[in-house]
């Protein structure tokens, strides 16, 4: 497994090419030479936390990604968090389910929303 470190706004910009949202946190996996991926949560305008994961092309690092996701979930505690599977990534919804998310009836842009700690 690759080592993880707390992500910064510079990491966000490097991975996504635009400014980081006002409220977010996450972890970066990297080698001595490059960032391999970034994952964490960001807060939308409605106050909902959304989980994200972005890897550089060709990098799998599933154990590292899973470990980072569990750290994020632990840090959020009992707060609700949402996620959407990547329709271009086989198995993304199965992975979200393994993290403990439950499929909701909500869809955004035709993609099912999953929730964790969202039940009253």
Backbone as JSON, one array per atom type, in Angstrom:
{
  "sequence": "XXXXXXXXXXXXXXXXXXXXXXXXXXXXXXXXXXXXXXXXXXXXXXXXXXXXXXXXXXXXXXXXXXXXXXXXXXXXXXXXXXXXXXXXXXXXXXXXXXXXXXXXXXXXXXXXXXXXXXXX",
  "N": [[0.83, -1.19, 0.0], [0.44, 2.23, -0.75], [1.83, 5.11, 0.91], [-0.13, 7.44, 2.85], [-1.04, 10.89, 3.08], [-2.24, 13.93, 4.62], [-4.32, 15.86, 2.49], [-3.89, 18.87, 0.55], [-4.95, 22.2, -0.51], [-3.43, 22.72, -2.77], [-2.93, 20.13, -3.71], [-5.52, 19.4, -4.45], [-5.96, 21.22, -6.56], [-3.93, 20.4, -8.32], [-4.82, 17.82, -9.01], [-7.43, 18.17, -10.02], [-7.52, 20.55, -11.43], [-8.76, 22.95, -10.84], [-9.82, 25.41, -8.39], [-9.95, 24.46, -4.95], [-12.87, 23.46, -3.06], [-14.57, 25.51, -0.54], [-14.96, 24.09, 1.92], [-13.52, 21.14, 2.73], [-11.8, 18.0, 3.06], [-9.17, 15.59, 2.91], [-7.11, 12.86, 1.7], [-3.93, 12.14, 0.26], [-2.32, 9.92, -1.92], [0.92, 9.08, -2.74], [4.02, 8.72, -4.54], [7.59, 9.07, -4.39], [7.92, 10.48, -6.68], [5.47, 11.3, -7.84], [1.95, 12.26, -7.48], [-0.46, 9.82, -6.83], [-3.16, 9.57, -6.38], [-6.16, 11.08, -5.01], [-8.4, 11.43, -2.33], [-11.41, 12.01, -0.49], [-13.71, 14.16, 1.22], [-16.1, 16.7, 0.36], [-17.96, 19.71, 1.01], [-21.13, 20.62, -0.11], [-23.17, 23.38, -1.44], [-25.6, 23.07, -0.16], [-24.92, 22.07, 2.26], [-24.33, 19.39, 2.42], [-22.14, 16.63, 2.8], [-19.95, 15.16, 0.45], [-18.43, 12.28, -0.78], [-15.37, 11.7, -2.51], [-13.15, 10.39, -5.03], [-10.22, 10.34, -6.85], [-8.03, 9.14, -9.25], [-4.83, 8.91, -10.86], [-4.58, 8.18, -14.36], [-4.42, 4.71, -15.06], [-3.65, 3.84, -12.54], [-4.43, 1.69, -9.9], [-4.51, 0.84, -7.04], [-6.32, -0.12, -5.01], [-6.47, -1.02, -2.3], [-5.2, 1.03, -0.92], [-6.91, 3.16, -1.55], [-9.25, 2.27, -0.3], [-8.44, 2.26, 2.38], [-7.96, 5.01, 2.76], [-10.58, 5.98, 2.37], [-11.89, 4.85, 4.58], [-10.59, 6.21, 6.65], [-11.53, 8.8, 6.18], [-14.31, 8.45, 6.58], [-14.27, 7.72, 9.27], [-13.29, 10.09, 10.39], [-15.41, 11.87, 9.86], [-17.33, 10.88, 11.53], [-20.56, 10.45, 12.83], [-21.83, 11.98, 10.95], [-23.91, 12.58, 8.12], [-23.01, 11.4, 4.87], [-22.55, 11.47, 1.36], [-22.44, 9.77, -1.82], [-21.62, 9.07, -5.25], [-21.58, 6.59, -7.72], [-19.1, 5.93, -10.26], [-19.97, 5.9, -13.52], [-18.28, 5.06, -15.5], [-16.49, 3.39, -14.38], [-16.1, 0.2, -13.66], [-17.52, -1.6, -11.03], [-17.6, 0.43, -9.16], [-19.92, 1.12, -7.7], [-20.26, -1.19, -6.18], [-18.03, -1.04, -4.57], [-18.6, 1.3, -3.11], [-20.8, 0.37, -1.7], [-19.54, -1.6, -0.11], [-18.21, 0.07, 1.61], [-20.2, 0.76, 3.32], [-22.25, 2.38, 2.51], [-25.65, 3.09, 1.55], [-27.95, 2.53, -1.01], [-29.91, 5.18, -2.29], [-33.1, 6.68, -3.21], [-32.65, 8.89, -4.66], [-31.4, 10.59, -7.56], [-28.81, 12.07, -9.47], [-28.17, 13.72, -12.37], [-28.87, 11.35, -13.64], [-27.48, 9.43, -12.24], [-27.32, 7.24, -9.56], [-27.62, 8.12, -6.13], [-25.84, 7.44, -3.19], [-25.97, 6.88, 0.34], [-24.56, 7.4, 3.6], [-25.01, 7.02, 7.01], [-27.41, 8.37, 6.83], [-29.97, 7.84, 7.56], [-32.72, 8.64, 9.72]],
  "CA": [[0.0, 0.0, 0.0], [1.16, 3.5, -0.79], [1.59, 5.94, 2.09], [-1.13, 8.51, 2.74], [-0.8, 12.1, 3.85], [-3.36, 14.86, 4.47], [-4.33, 16.6, 1.23], [-3.9, 20.32, 0.62], [-5.6, 22.85, -1.65], [-2.54, 22.54, -3.93], [-3.18, 18.78, -4.23], [-6.81, 19.45, -5.14], [-5.77, 21.92, -7.82], [-3.11, 19.57, -9.19], [-5.58, 16.66, -9.48], [-8.67, 18.53, -10.69], [-7.31, 21.68, -12.32], [-9.5, 24.13, -10.42], [-9.71, 25.74, -6.97], [-10.62, 23.58, -3.99], [-14.06, 24.04, -2.43], [-14.27, 26.14, 0.76], [-14.89, 23.09, 2.99], [-13.2, 19.8, 2.28], [-10.57, 17.4, 3.57], [-8.9, 14.32, 2.25], [-5.78, 12.25, 1.78], [-3.23, 11.93, -1.0], [-1.39, 8.81, -2.04], [1.95, 9.51, -3.68], [5.36, 8.17, -4.47], [8.59, 10.12, -4.36], [7.92, 11.19, -7.96], [4.18, 11.82, -8.31], [0.7, 11.94, -6.8], [-1.17, 8.7, -7.45], [-4.59, 9.78, -6.25], [-6.65, 11.89, -3.91], [-9.75, 11.06, -1.92], [-11.88, 12.69, 0.71], [-15.08, 14.67, 1.16], [-16.29, 18.14, 0.21], [-19.29, 20.13, 1.42], [-21.8, 21.38, -1.17], [-23.87, 24.6, -1.03], [-26.71, 22.68, 0.71], [-24.38, 21.58, 3.53], [-24.13, 17.94, 2.4], [-20.79, 16.13, 2.53], [-19.87, 14.22, -0.66], [-17.17, 11.57, -0.88], [-14.79, 11.68, -3.85], [-11.89, 9.67, -5.25], [-9.67, 10.57, -8.19], [-6.72, 8.51, -9.42], [-4.23, 9.18, -12.16], [-4.86, 7.05, -15.27], [-3.61, 3.5, -14.95], [-3.37, 3.5, -11.14], [-5.56, 1.04, -9.22], [-4.3, 1.11, -5.61], [-7.62, -0.27, -4.33], [-6.32, -1.12, -0.84], [-4.89, 2.38, -0.44], [-8.14, 3.95, -1.67], [-10.17, 1.81, 0.73], [-7.92, 2.74, 3.67], [-8.23, 6.45, 2.83], [-12.02, 6.17, 2.54], [-12.24, 4.52, 5.96], [-10.11, 7.32, 7.48], [-12.46, 9.91, 5.98], [-15.57, 8.09, 7.26], [-14.01, 7.79, 10.71], [-13.16, 11.51, 10.77], [-16.73, 12.48, 9.81], [-18.14, 10.36, 12.62], [-21.94, 10.07, 12.49], [-22.4, 12.92, 9.99], [-24.29, 11.98, 6.84], [-22.13, 11.63, 3.73], [-23.16, 10.95, 0.13], [-21.51, 9.38, -2.88], [-22.19, 8.57, -6.5], [-20.66, 5.71, -8.43], [-18.61, 6.4, -11.55], [-20.51, 4.99, -14.53], [-17.18, 4.59, -16.36], [-15.6, 2.55, -13.59], [-16.75, -1.04, -13.25], [-17.37, -1.96, -9.63], [-17.58, 1.58, -8.25], [-21.06, 1.04, -6.77], [-20.0, -2.29, -5.25], [-17.06, -0.54, -3.6], [-19.33, 2.23, -2.24], [-21.61, -0.48, -0.82], [-18.63, -2.22, 0.87], [-17.87, 1.09, 2.61], [-21.33, 0.91, 4.22], [-23.27, 3.26, 1.94], [-26.92, 2.47, 1.16], [-28.53, 3.17, -2.19], [-31.1, 5.99, -2.03], [-33.95, 6.85, -4.38], [-32.22, 10.11, -5.34], [-30.47, 10.52, -8.68], [-28.29, 13.33, -9.99], [-27.7, 13.48, -13.74], [-29.1, 9.95, -13.97], [-26.6, 8.55, -11.46], [-27.87, 6.96, -8.24], [-26.93, 8.66, -4.96], [-25.69, 6.53, -2.06], [-25.83, 7.62, 1.58], [-24.03, 6.77, 4.8], [-25.5, 7.75, 8.2], [-28.45, 9.29, 6.34], [-31.27, 7.47, 8.11], [-32.97, 9.32, 11.01]],
  "C": [[0.88, 1.25, 0.0], [0.87, 4.3, 0.47], [0.56, 7.03, 1.8], [-0.66, 9.71, 3.55], [-2.02, 13.0, 3.69], [-3.21, 15.67, 3.18], [-4.39, 18.1, 1.5], [-4.68, 20.89, -0.57], [-4.75, 22.71, -2.91], [-2.72, 21.15, -4.54], [-4.49, 18.76, -5.02], [-6.62, 20.07, -6.52], [-4.96, 21.07, -8.81], [-3.91, 18.4, -9.79], [-6.79, 17.05, -10.33], [-8.55, 19.73, -11.63], [-8.13, 22.92, -12.0], [-9.39, 24.26, -8.9], [-10.51, 24.77, -6.1], [-11.86, 24.26, -3.44], [-13.7, 24.63, -1.06], [-14.12, 25.13, 1.9], [-14.66, 21.72, 2.4], [-12.01, 19.29, 3.08], [-10.38, 16.06, 2.89], [-7.46, 13.88, 2.46], [-5.24, 12.05, 0.38], [-2.35, 10.7, -0.86], [-0.36, 9.24, -3.08], [3.22, 8.7, -3.5], [6.32, 9.36, -4.37], [8.49, 11.02, -5.6], [6.59, 11.81, -8.36], [3.03, 11.47, -7.38], [0.03, 10.79, -7.56], [-2.67, 8.89, -7.41], [-4.9, 10.64, -5.04], [-8.07, 11.44, -3.58], [-10.13, 11.77, -0.64], [-13.34, 13.06, 0.59], [-15.05, 16.17, 0.97], [-17.73, 18.47, 0.55], [-19.91, 20.98, 0.32], [-22.55, 22.58, -0.58], [-25.05, 24.31, -0.1], [-26.24, 22.13, 2.05], [-24.19, 20.08, 3.57], [-22.67, 17.62, 2.07], [-20.86, 15.08, 1.42], [-18.48, 13.6, -0.7], [-16.69, 11.6, -2.33], [-13.51, 10.86, -3.86], [-11.46, 9.95, -6.68], [-8.27, 9.97, -8.24], [-6.15, 8.94, -10.76], [-4.49, 7.98, -13.05], [-3.88, 5.91, -15.08], [-3.3, 3.05, -13.53], [-4.6, 2.87, -10.52], [-5.5, 1.32, -7.72], [-5.58, 0.96, -4.79], [-7.49, -0.36, -2.82], [-6.03, 0.25, -0.24], [-6.14, 3.24, -0.47], [-9.12, 3.56, -0.58], [-9.73, 2.31, 2.11], [-8.19, 4.23, 3.83], [-9.71, 6.72, 3.06], [-12.43, 5.88, 3.97], [-11.76, 5.61, 6.92], [-11.05, 8.51, 7.39], [-13.76, 9.66, 6.73], [-15.4, 8.19, 8.77], [-13.94, 9.25, 11.17], [-14.51, 12.22, 10.77], [-17.62, 12.03, 10.96], [-19.52, 9.99, 12.13], [-22.59, 11.04, 11.5], [-22.81, 12.18, 8.72], [-23.27, 12.34, 5.75], [-22.74, 10.9, 2.53], [-22.08, 10.62, -0.88], [-22.3, 8.98, -4.12], [-21.14, 7.69, -7.15], [-20.25, 6.34, -9.75], [-19.11, 5.44, -12.62], [-19.44, 4.44, -15.48], [-16.21, 3.67, -15.64], [-16.35, 1.34, -13.07], [-16.47, -1.32, -11.78], [-17.41, -0.8, -8.67], [-18.74, 1.51, -7.25], [-20.87, -0.1, -5.77], [-19.02, -1.84, -4.16], [-17.75, 0.4, -2.61], [-20.17, 1.43, -1.23], [-20.74, -1.13, 0.25], [-18.21, -1.23, 1.95], [-19.02, 1.34, 3.59], [-22.42, 1.83, 3.71], [-24.49, 2.44, 1.52], [-27.48, 3.25, -0.01], [-29.79, 3.95, -1.8], [-31.95, 6.05, -3.3], [-33.55, 8.09, -5.19], [-31.26, 9.81, -6.49], [-30.05, 11.92, -9.06], [-27.68, 13.03, -11.34], [-27.81, 12.0, -14.12], [-28.25, 8.96, -13.2], [-27.15, 8.45, -10.04], [-26.98, 7.53, -7.14], [-26.95, 7.61, -3.86], [-25.49, 7.36, -0.8], [-25.29, 6.76, 2.71], [-24.44, 7.64, 5.99], [-26.61, 8.73, 7.8], [-29.82, 8.95, 6.87], [-31.47, 8.16, 9.45], [-32.83, 8.36, 12.18]]
}
